[in-house]
Amino acid sequence: NAQSVNTKAEQTAAVKVIDQQHRNQGWSMGGYHWVVFQYTGNKRYARAFALRPATFVPSAQYHYNSNTLAICVYGDGRTDTLHSDTIETIARVIELYKTPKILRAHSDVYATECPGPRFKVKIPFIARAAGIQHG
């Protein structure tokens, strides 16, 4: 439940769980480059955690990992809405790198429900904020 992950300590613990889940699947480390948490409770800003060095190919999208930057938003994209500060935080993370040229959802390249319809509808806004193409 994303609503129960409010503090930096709770978010750090959640990132460690993601890392361990991916390691349990046989990966060398967490599959995403970044994990972004929206604000919850009395915290009014999104927070991003680096999980995998950008020099490592992610393990996030089967057959679509080369030359990509994998960013996971912690939450339920079926019921949660991306806040404007989360969109800006994701855009700033993307701007740290020269590689990303096109922003796609996981479901655009792989048969999955991720990121969920309420997150996916915001991808064009993220792309625009980061100054990259959506497609």
Chimera marker file (.cmm) of the C-alpha trace (Angstrom):
<marker_set name="trace">
<marker id="1" x="0.000" y="0.000" z="0.000" r="1" g="1" b="0" radius="0.5"/>
<marker id="2" x="1.636" y="3.235" z="-1.170" r="1" g="1" b="0" radius="0.5"/>
<marker id="3" x="-0.207" y="5.246" z="1.487" r="1" g="1" b="0" radius="0.5"/>
<marker id="4" x="1.698" y="3.461" z="4.268" r="1" g="1" b="0" radius="0.5"/>
<marker id="5" x="5.113" y="4.390" z="2.838" r="1" g="1" b="0" radius="0.5"/>
<marker id="6" x="5.477" y="7.982" z="4.001" r="1" g="1" b="0" radius="0.5"/>
<marker id="7" x="8.845" y="8.576" z="5.612" r="1" g="1" b="0" radius="0.5"/>
<marker id="8" x="12.266" y="8.435" z="4.044" r="1" g="1" b="0" radius="0.5"/>
<marker id="9" x="13.040" y="5.404" z="6.232" r="1" g="1" b="0" radius="0.5"/>
<marker id="10" x="9.895" y="3.592" z="5.020" r="1" g="1" b="0" radius="0.5"/>
<marker id="11" x="10.692" y="4.459" z="1.427" r="1" g="1" b="0" radius="0.5"/>
<marker id="12" x="14.281" y="3.294" z="1.796" r="1" g="1" b="0" radius="0.5"/>
<marker id="13" x="12.983" y="0.006" z="3.201" r="1" g="1" b="0" radius="0.5"/>
<marker id="14" x="10.552" y="-0.345" z="0.262" r="1" g="1" b="0" radius="0.5"/>
<marker id="15" x="13.414" y="0.174" z="-2.219" r="1" g="1" b="0" radius="0.5"/>
<marker id="16" x="15.394" y="-2.535" z="-0.420" r="1" g="1" b="0" radius="0.5"/>
<marker id="17" x="12.407" y="-4.886" z="-0.745" r="1" g="1" b="0" radius="0.5"/>
<marker id="18" x="12.207" y="-4.204" z="-4.493" r="1" g="1" b="0" radius="0.5"/>
<marker id="19" x="15.945" y="-4.855" z="-4.803" r="1" g="1" b="0" radius="0.5"/>
<marker id="20" x="15.647" y="-8.125" z="-2.886" r="1" g="1" b="0" radius="0.5"/>
<marker id="21" x="12.631" y="-9.273" z="-4.916" r="1" g="1" b="0" radius="0.5"/>
<marker id="22" x="14.599" y="-8.757" z="-8.120" r="1" g="1" b="0" radius="0.5"/>
<marker id="23" x="17.651" y="-10.523" z="-6.710" r="1" g="1" b="0" radius="0.5"/>
<marker id="24" x="15.382" y="-13.429" z="-5.724" r="1" g="1" b="0" radius="0.5"/>
<marker id="25" x="14.372" y="-13.642" z="-9.386" r="1" g="1" b="0" radius="0.5"/>
<marker id="26" x="18.021" y="-14.140" z="-10.305" r="1" g="1" b="0" radius="0.5"/>
<marker id="27" x="18.993" y="-10.590" z="-11.204" r="1" g="1" b="0" radius="0.5"/>
<marker id="28" x="22.256" y="-9.114" z="-9.939" r="1" g="1" b="0" radius="0.5"/>
<marker id="29" x="20.419" y="-6.117" z="-8.401" r="1" g="1" b="0" radius="0.5"/>
<marker id="30" x="17.142" y="-4.244" z="-8.593" r="1" g="1" b="0" radius="0.5"/>
<marker id="31" x="15.942" y="-3.948" z="-12.176" r="1" g="1" b="0" radius="0.5"/>
<marker id="32" x="15.002" y="-0.249" z="-12.156" r="1" g="1" b="0" radius="0.5"/>
<marker id="33" x="17.418" y="2.655" z="-12.276" r="1" g="1" b="0" radius="0.5"/>
<marker id="34" x="15.116" y="4.810" z="-10.127" r="1" g="1" b="0" radius="0.5"/>
<marker id="35" x="12.144" y="4.348" z="-7.813" r="1" g="1" b="0" radius="0.5"/>
<marker id="36" x="9.963" y="7.435" z="-7.311" r="1" g="1" b="0" radius="0.5"/>
<marker id="37" x="7.596" y="7.872" z="-4.370" r="1" g="1" b="0" radius="0.5"/>
<marker id="38" x="4.737" y="10.334" z="-4.481" r="1" g="1" b="0" radius="0.5"/>
<marker id="39" x="3.936" y="12.484" z="-1.510" r="1" g="1" b="0" radius="0.5"/>
<marker id="40" x="1.752" y="10.935" z="1.131" r="1" g="1" b="0" radius="0.5"/>
<marker id="41" x="0.667" y="12.033" z="4.564" r="1" g="1" b="0" radius="0.5"/>
<marker id="42" x="2.101" y="15.415" z="5.518" r="1" g="1" b="0" radius="0.5"/>
<marker id="43" x="5.047" y="15.204" z="3.079" r="1" g="1" b="0" radius="0.5"/>
<marker id="44" x="4.245" y="17.393" z="0.075" r="1" g="1" b="0" radius="0.5"/>
<marker id="45" x="6.945" y="16.451" z="-2.419" r="1" g="1" b="0" radius="0.5"/>
<marker id="46" x="7.950" y="13.397" z="-4.408" r="1" g="1" b="0" radius="0.5"/>
<marker id="47" x="11.191" y="11.615" z="-3.582" r="1" g="1" b="0" radius="0.5"/>
<marker id="48" x="13.399" y="9.617" z="-6.003" r="1" g="1" b="0" radius="0.5"/>
<marker id="49" x="15.809" y="6.844" z="-5.025" r="1" g="1" b="0" radius="0.5"/>
<marker id="50" x="18.561" y="5.527" z="-7.289" r="1" g="1" b="0" radius="0.5"/>
<marker id="51" x="18.440" y="1.732" z="-7.360" r="1" g="1" b="0" radius="0.5"/>
<marker id="52" x="20.640" y="0.658" z="-10.268" r="1" g="1" b="0" radius="0.5"/>
<marker id="53" x="23.600" y="2.593" z="-11.716" r="1" g="1" b="0" radius="0.5"/>
<marker id="54" x="22.769" y="4.207" z="-15.053" r="1" g="1" b="0" radius="0.5"/>
<marker id="55" x="25.778" y="2.453" z="-16.601" r="1" g="1" b="0" radius="0.5"/>
<marker id="56" x="24.010" y="-0.898" z="-16.035" r="1" g="1" b="0" radius="0.5"/>
<marker id="57" x="21.364" y="-2.079" z="-18.491" r="1" g="1" b="0" radius="0.5"/>
<marker id="58" x="18.060" y="-2.380" z="-16.606" r="1" g="1" b="0" radius="0.5"/>
<marker id="59" x="16.146" y="-5.616" z="-16.170" r="1" g="1" b="0" radius="0.5"/>
<marker id="60" x="12.754" y="-4.007" z="-16.395" r="1" g="1" b="0" radius="0.5"/>
<marker id="61" x="11.401" y="-4.823" z="-19.863" r="1" g="1" b="0" radius="0.5"/>
<marker id="62" x="12.146" y="-8.114" z="-21.566" r="1" g="1" b="0" radius="0.5"/>
<marker id="63" x="13.698" y="-7.467" z="-25.014" r="1" g="1" b="0" radius="0.5"/>
<marker id="64" x="13.583" y="-3.669" z="-24.472" r="1" g="1" b="0" radius="0.5"/>
<marker id="65" x="16.318" y="-2.962" z="-21.952" r="1" g="1" b="0" radius="0.5"/>
<marker id="66" x="19.186" y="-1.703" z="-24.107" r="1" g="1" b="0" radius="0.5"/>
<marker id="67" x="19.637" y="2.062" z="-24.163" r="1" g="1" b="0" radius="0.5"/>
<marker id="68" x="16.834" y="2.631" z="-21.676" r="1" g="1" b="0" radius="0.5"/>
<marker id="69" x="16.370" y="4.303" z="-18.323" r="1" g="1" b="0" radius="0.5"/>
<marker id="70" x="13.957" y="2.360" z="-16.101" r="1" g="1" b="0" radius="0.5"/>
<marker id="71" x="11.924" y="4.447" z="-13.648" r="1" g="1" b="0" radius="0.5"/>
<marker id="72" x="9.346" y="2.868" z="-11.348" r="1" g="1" b="0" radius="0.5"/>
<marker id="73" x="6.675" y="4.934" z="-9.600" r="1" g="1" b="0" radius="0.5"/>
<marker id="74" x="5.750" y="3.279" z="-6.333" r="1" g="1" b="0" radius="0.5"/>
<marker id="75" x="2.000" y="3.021" z="-6.166" r="1" g="1" b="0" radius="0.5"/>
<marker id="76" x="-1.035" y="1.627" z="-7.889" r="1" g="1" b="0" radius="0.5"/>
<marker id="77" x="-1.512" y="3.136" z="-11.336" r="1" g="1" b="0" radius="0.5"/>
<marker id="78" x="-5.013" y="1.693" z="-11.480" r="1" g="1" b="0" radius="0.5"/>
<marker id="79" x="-6.291" y="3.755" z="-8.546" r="1" g="1" b="0" radius="0.5"/>
<marker id="80" x="-3.668" y="6.413" z="-7.718" r="1" g="1" b="0" radius="0.5"/>
<marker id="81" x="-3.133" y="9.596" z="-9.727" r="1" g="1" b="0" radius="0.5"/>
<marker id="82" x="0.299" y="11.045" z="-10.451" r="1" g="1" b="0" radius="0.5"/>
<marker id="83" x="0.697" y="14.359" z="-8.653" r="1" g="1" b="0" radius="0.5"/>
<marker id="84" x="2.213" y="17.297" z="-10.544" r="1" g="1" b="0" radius="0.5"/>
<marker id="85" x="5.320" y="17.260" z="-8.328" r="1" g="1" b="0" radius="0.5"/>
<marker id="86" x="5.798" y="13.556" z="-9.133" r="1" g="1" b="0" radius="0.5"/>
<marker id="87" x="5.670" y="14.372" z="-12.838" r="1" g="1" b="0" radius="0.5"/>
<marker id="88" x="8.297" y="17.084" z="-12.298" r="1" g="1" b="0" radius="0.5"/>
<marker id="89" x="10.494" y="14.753" z="-10.223" r="1" g="1" b="0" radius="0.5"/>
<marker id="90" x="10.415" y="12.093" z="-12.939" r="1" g="1" b="0" radius="0.5"/>
<marker id="91" x="11.203" y="14.739" z="-15.571" r="1" g="1" b="0" radius="0.5"/>
<marker id="92" x="14.204" y="15.956" z="-13.537" r="1" g="1" b="0" radius="0.5"/>
<marker id="93" x="15.486" y="12.376" z="-13.195" r="1" g="1" b="0" radius="0.5"/>
<marker id="94" x="15.194" y="11.908" z="-16.970" r="1" g="1" b="0" radius="0.5"/>
<marker id="95" x="17.044" y="15.184" z="-17.562" r="1" g="1" b="0" radius="0.5"/>
<marker id="96" x="20.054" y="13.808" z="-15.661" r="1" g="1" b="0" radius="0.5"/>
<marker id="97" x="20.764" y="11.541" z="-18.630" r="1" g="1" b="0" radius="0.5"/>
<marker id="98" x="21.414" y="12.180" z="-22.286" r="1" g="1" b="0" radius="0.5"/>
<marker id="99" x="20.191" y="8.740" z="-23.436" r="1" g="1" b="0" radius="0.5"/>
<marker id="100" x="16.395" y="8.929" z="-23.044" r="1" g="1" b="0" radius="0.5"/>
<marker id="101" x="14.841" y="10.327" z="-26.211" r="1" g="1" b="0" radius="0.5"/>
<marker id="102" x="11.410" y="8.677" z="-26.090" r="1" g="1" b="0" radius="0.5"/>
<marker id="103" x="9.244" y="7.991" z="-23.061" r="1" g="1" b="0" radius="0.5"/>
<marker id="104" x="7.196" y="4.804" z="-23.068" r="1" g="1" b="0" radius="0.5"/>
<marker id="105" x="5.162" y="2.901" z="-20.538" r="1" g="1" b="0" radius="0.5"/>
<marker id="106" x="6.124" y="-0.633" z="-19.642" r="1" g="1" b="0" radius="0.5"/>
<marker id="107" x="2.849" y="-1.773" z="-21.246" r="1" g="1" b="0" radius="0.5"/>
<marker id="108" x="3.846" y="-0.107" z="-24.543" r="1" g="1" b="0" radius="0.5"/>
<marker id="109" x="6.563" y="-2.711" z="-25.092" r="1" g="1" b="0" radius="0.5"/>
<marker id="110" x="5.518" y="-5.686" z="-22.972" r="1" g="1" b="0" radius="0.5"/>
<marker id="111" x="2.215" y="-7.405" z="-22.167" r="1" g="1" b="0" radius="0.5"/>
<marker id="112" x="1.582" y="-6.050" z="-18.676" r="1" g="1" b="0" radius="0.5"/>
<marker id="113" x="-0.879" y="-3.793" z="-16.873" r="1" g="1" b="0" radius="0.5"/>
<marker id="114" x="2.023" y="-1.676" z="-15.634" r="1" g="1" b="0" radius="0.5"/>
<marker id="115" x="1.924" y="1.274" z="-15.083" r="1" g="1" b="0" radius="0.5"/>
<marker id="116" x="-1.871" y="1.216" z="-14.893" r="1" g="1" b="0" radius="0.5"/>
<marker id="117" x="-4.260" y="3.549" z="-16.717" r="1" g="1" b="0" radius="0.5"/>
<marker id="118" x="-4.148" y="6.409" z="-14.211" r="1" g="1" b="0" radius="0.5"/>
<marker id="119" x="-0.337" y="6.606" z="-14.391" r="1" g="1" b="0" radius="0.5"/>
<marker id="120" x="-0.118" y="5.891" z="-18.121" r="1" g="1" b="0" radius="0.5"/>
<marker id="121" x="-2.363" y="8.821" z="-19.037" r="1" g="1" b="0" radius="0.5"/>
<marker id="122" x="0.264" y="11.153" z="-17.509" r="1" g="1" b="0" radius="0.5"/>
<marker id="123" x="3.186" y="9.928" z="-19.629" r="1" g="1" b="0" radius="0.5"/>
<marker id="124" x="2.749" y="12.637" z="-22.301" r="1" g="1" b="0" radius="0.5"/>
<marker id="125" x="2.915" y="15.255" z="-19.538" r="1" g="1" b="0" radius="0.5"/>
<marker id="126" x="6.120" y="13.710" z="-18.150" r="1" g="1" b="0" radius="0.5"/>
<marker id="127" x="7.659" y="13.599" z="-21.636" r="1" g="1" b="0" radius="0.5"/>
<marker id="128" x="6.761" y="17.246" z="-22.241" r="1" g="1" b="0" radius="0.5"/>
<marker id="129" x="8.205" y="18.282" z="-18.853" r="1" g="1" b="0" radius="0.5"/>
<marker id="130" x="11.430" y="16.380" z="-19.634" r="1" g="1" b="0" radius="0.5"/>
<marker id="131" x="11.647" y="17.781" z="-23.157" r="1" g="1" b="0" radius="0.5"/>
<marker id="132" x="11.521" y="14.380" z="-24.842" r="1" g="1" b="0" radius="0.5"/>
<marker id="133" x="9.184" y="12.587" z="-27.224" r="1" g="1" b="0" radius="0.5"/>
<marker id="134" x="6.345" y="10.326" z="-26.116" r="1" g="1" b="0" radius="0.5"/>
<marker id="135" x="5.847" y="7.256" z="-28.211" r="1" g="1" b="0" radius="0.5"/>
<link id1="1" id2="2" r="1" g="1" b="0" radius="0.2"/>
<link id1="2" id2="3" r="1" g="1" b="0" radius="0.2"/>
<link id1="3" id2="4" r="1" g="1" b="0" radius="0.2"/>
<link id1="4" id2="5" r="1" g="1" b="0" radius="0.2"/>
<link id1="5" id2="6" r="1" g="1" b="0" radius="0.2"/>
<link id1="6" id2="7" r="1" g="1" b="0" radius="0.2"/>
<link id1="7" id2="8" r="1" g="1" b="0" radius="0.2"/>
<link id1="8" id2="9" r="1" g="1" b="0" radius="0.2"/>
<link id1="9" id2="10" r="1" g="1" b="0" radius="0.2"/>
<link id1="10" id2="11" r="1" g="1" b="0" radius="0.2"/>
<link id1="11" id2="12" r="1" g="1" b="0" radius="0.2"/>
<link id1="12" id2="13" r="1" g="1" b="0" radius="0.2"/>
<link id1="13" id2="14" r="1" g="1" b="0" radius="0.2"/>
<link id1="14" id2="15" r="1" g="1" b="0" radius="0.2"/>
<link id1="15" id2="16" r="1" g="1" b="0" radius="0.2"/>
<link id1="16" id2="17" r="1" g="1" b="0" radius="0.2"/>
<link id1="17" id2="18" r="1" g="1" b="0" radius="0.2"/>
<link id1="18" id2="19" r="1" g="1" b="0" radius="0.2"/>
<link id1="19" id2="20" r="1" g="1" b="0" radius="0.2"/>
<link id1="20" id2="21" r="1" g="1" b="0" radius="0.2"/>
<link id1="21" id2="22" r="1" g="1" b="0" radius="0.2"/>
<link id1="22" id2="23" r="1" g="1" b="0" radius="0.2"/>
<link id1="23" id2="24" r="1" g="1" b="0" radius="0.2"/>
<link id1="24" id2="25" r="1" g="1" b="0" radius="0.2"/>
<link id1="25" id2="26" r="1" g="1" b="0" radius="0.2"/>
<link id1="26" id2="27" r="1" g="1" b="0" radius="0.2"/>
<link id1="27" id2="28" r="1" g="1" b="0" radius="0.2"/>
<link id1="28" id2="29" r="1" g="1" b="0" radius="0.2"/>
<link id1="29" id2="30" r="1" g="1" b="0" radius="0.2"/>
<link id1="30" id2="31" r="1" g="1" b="0" radius="0.2"/>
<link id1="31" id2="32" r="1" g="1" b="0" radius="0.2"/>
<link id1="32" id2="33" r="1" g="1" b="0" radius="0.2"/>
<link id1="33" id2="34" r="1" g="1" b="0" radius="0.2"/>
<link id1="34" id2="35" r="1" g="1" b="0" radius="0.2"/>
<link id1="35" id2="36" r="1" g="1" b="0" radius="0.2"/>
<link id1="36" id2="37" r="1" g="1" b="0" radius="0.2"/>
<link id1="37" id2="38" r="1" g="1" b="0" radius="0.2"/>
<link id1="38" id2="39" r="1" g="1" b="0" radius="0.2"/>
<link id1="39" id2="40" r="1" g="1" b="0" radius="0.2"/>
<link id1="40" id2="41" r="1" g="1" b="0" radius="0.2"/>
<link id1="41" id2="42" r="1" g="1" b="0" radius="0.2"/>
<link id1="42" id2="43" r="1" g="1" b="0" radius="0.2"/>
<link id1="43" id2="44" r="1" g="1" b="0" radius="0.2"/>
<link id1="44" id2="45" r="1" g="1" b="0" radius="0.2"/>
<link id1="45" id2="46" r="1" g="1" b="0" radius="0.2"/>
<link id1="46" id2="47" r="1" g="1" b="0" radius="0.2"/>
<link id1="47" id2="48" r="1" g="1" b="0" radius="0.2"/>
<link id1="48" id2="49" r="1" g="1" b="0" radius="0.2"/>
<link id1="49" id2="50" r="1" g="1" b="0" radius="0.2"/>
<link id1="50" id2="51" r="1" g="1" b="0" radius="0.2"/>
<link id1="51" id2="52" r="1" g="1" b="0" radius="0.2"/>
<link id1="52" id2="53" r="1" g="1" b="0" radius="0.2"/>
<link id1="53" id2="54" r="1" g="1" b="0" radius="0.2"/>
<link id1="54" id2="55" r="1" g="1" b="0" radius="0.2"/>
<link id1="55" id2="56" r="1" g="1" b="0" radius="0.2"/>
<link id1="56" id2="57" r="1" g="1" b="0" radius="0.2"/>
<link id1="57" id2="58" r="1" g="1" b="0" radius="0.2"/>
<link id1="58" id2="59" r="1" g="1" b="0" radius="0.2"/>
<link id1="59" id2="60" r="1" g="1" b="0" radius="0.2"/>
<link id1="60" id2="61" r="1" g="1" b="0" radius="0.2"/>
<link id1="61" id2="62" r="1" g="1" b="0" radius="0.2"/>
<link id1="62" id2="63" r="1" g="1" b="0" radius="0.2"/>
<link id1="63" id2="64" r="1" g="1" b="0" radius="0.2"/>
<link id1="64" id2="65" r="1" g="1" b="0" radius="0.2"/>
<link id1="65" id2="66" r="1" g="1" b="0" radius="0.2"/>
<link id1="66" id2="67" r="1" g="1" b="0" radius="0.2"/>
<link id1="67" id2="68" r="1" g="1" b="0" radius="0.2"/>
<link id1="68" id2="69" r="1" g="1" b="0" radius="0.2"/>
<link id1="69" id2="70" r="1" g="1" b="0" radius="0.2"/>
<link id1="70" id2="71" r="1" g="1" b="0" radius="0.2"/>
<link id1="71" id2="72" r="1" g="1" b="0" radius="0.2"/>
<link id1="72" id2="73" r="1" g="1" b="0" radius="0.2"/>
<link id1="73" id2="74" r="1" g="1" b="0" radius="0.2"/>
<link id1="74" id2="75" r="1" g="1" b="0" radius="0.2"/>
<link id1="75" id2="76" r="1" g="1" b="0" radius="0.2"/>
<link id1="76" id2="77" r="1" g="1" b="0" radius="0.2"/>
<link id1="77" id2="78" r="1" g="1" b="0" radius="0.2"/>
<link id1="78" id2="79" r="1" g="1" b="0" radius="0.2"/>
<link id1="79" id2="80" r="1" g="1" b="0" radius="0.2"/>
<link id1="80" id2="81" r="1" g="1" b="0" radius="0.2"/>
<link id1="81" id2="82" r="1" g="1" b="0" radius="0.2"/>
<link id1="82" id2="83" r="1" g="1" b="0" radius="0.2"/>
<link id1="83" id2="84" r="1" g="1" b="0" radius="0.2"/>
<link id1="84" id2="85" r="1" g="1" b="0" radius="0.2"/>
<link id1="85" id2="86" r="1" g="1" b="0" radius="0.2"/>
<link id1="86" id2="87" r="1" g="1" b="0" radius="0.2"/>
<link id1="87" id2="88" r="1" g="1" b="0" radius="0.2"/>
<link id1="88" id2="89" r="1" g="1" b="0" radius="0.2"/>
<link id1="89" id2="90" r="1" g="1" b="0" radius="0.2"/>
<link id1="90" id2="91" r="1" g="1" b="0" radius="0.2"/>
<link id1="91" id2="92" r="1" g="1" b="0" radius="0.2"/>
<link id1="92" id2="93" r="1" g="1" b="0" radius="0.2"/>
<link id1="93" id2="94" r="1" g="1" b="0" radius="0.2"/>
<link id1="94" id2="95" r="1" g="1" b="0" radius="0.2"/>
<link id1="95" id2="96" r="1" g="1" b="0" radius="0.2"/>
<link id1="96" id2="97" r="1" g="1" b="0" radius="0.2"/>
<link id1="97" id2="98" r="1" g="1" b="0" radius="0.2"/>
<link id1="98" id2="99" r="1" g="1" b="0" radius="0.2"/>
<link id1="99" id2="100" r="1" g="1" b="0" radius="0.2"/>
<link id1="100" id2="101" r="1" g="1" b="0" radius="0.2"/>
<link id1="101" id2="102" r="1" g="1" b="0" radius="0.2"/>
<link id1="102" id2="103" r="1" g="1" b="0" radius="0.2"/>
<link id1="103" id2="104" r="1" g="1" b="0" radius="0.2"/>
<link id1="104" id2="105" r="1" g="1" b="0" radius="0.2"/>
<link id1="105" id2="106" r="1" g="1" b="0" radius="0.2"/>
<link id1="106" id2="107" r="1" g="1" b="0" radius="0.2"/>
<link id1="107" id2="108" r="1" g="1" b="0" radius="0.2"/>
<link id1="108" id2="109" r="1" g="1" b="0" radius="0.2"/>
<link id1="109" id2="110" r="1" g="1" b="0" radius="0.2"/>
<link id1="110" id2="111" r="1" g="1" b="0" radius="0.2"/>
<link id1="111" id2="112" r="1" g="1" b="0" radius="0.2"/>
<link id1="112" id2="113" r="1" g="1" b="0" radius="0.2"/>
<link id1="113" id2="114" r="1" g="1" b="0" radius="0.2"/>
<link id1="114" id2="115" r="1" g="1" b="0" radius="0.2"/>
<link id1="115" id2="116" r="1" g="1" b="0" radius="0.2"/>
<link id1="116" id2="117" r="1" g="1" b="0" radius="0.2"/>
<link id1="117" id2="118" r="1" g="1" b="0" radius="0.2"/>
<link id1="118" id2="119" r="1" g="1" b="0" radius="0.2"/>
<link id1="119" id2="120" r="1" g="1" b="0" radius="0.2"/>
<link id1="120" id2="121" r="1" g="1" b="0" radius="0.2"/>
<link id1="121" id2="122" r="1" g="1" b="0" radius="0.2"/>
<link id1="122" id2="123" r="1" g="1" b="0" radius="0.2"/>
<link id1="123" id2="124" r="1" g="1" b="0" radius="0.2"/>
<link id1="124" id2="125" r="1" g="1" b="0" radius="0.2"/>
<link id1="125" id2="126" r="1" g="1" b="0" radius="0.2"/>
<link id1="126" id2="127" r="1" g="1" b="0" radius="0.2"/>
<link id1="127" id2="128" r="1" g="1" b="0" radius="0.2"/>
<link id1="128" id2="129" r="1" g="1" b="0" radius="0.2"/>
<link id1="129" id2="130" r="1" g="1" b="0" radius="0.2"/>
<link id1="130" id2="131" r="1" g="1" b="0" radius="0.2"/>
<link id1="131" id2="132" r="1" g="1" b="0" radius="0.2"/>
<link id1="132" id2="133" r="1" g="1" b="0" radius="0.2"/>
<link id1="133" id2="134" r="1" g="1" b="0" radius="0.2"/>
<link id1="134" id2="135" r="1" g="1" b="0" radius="0.2"/>
</marker_set>
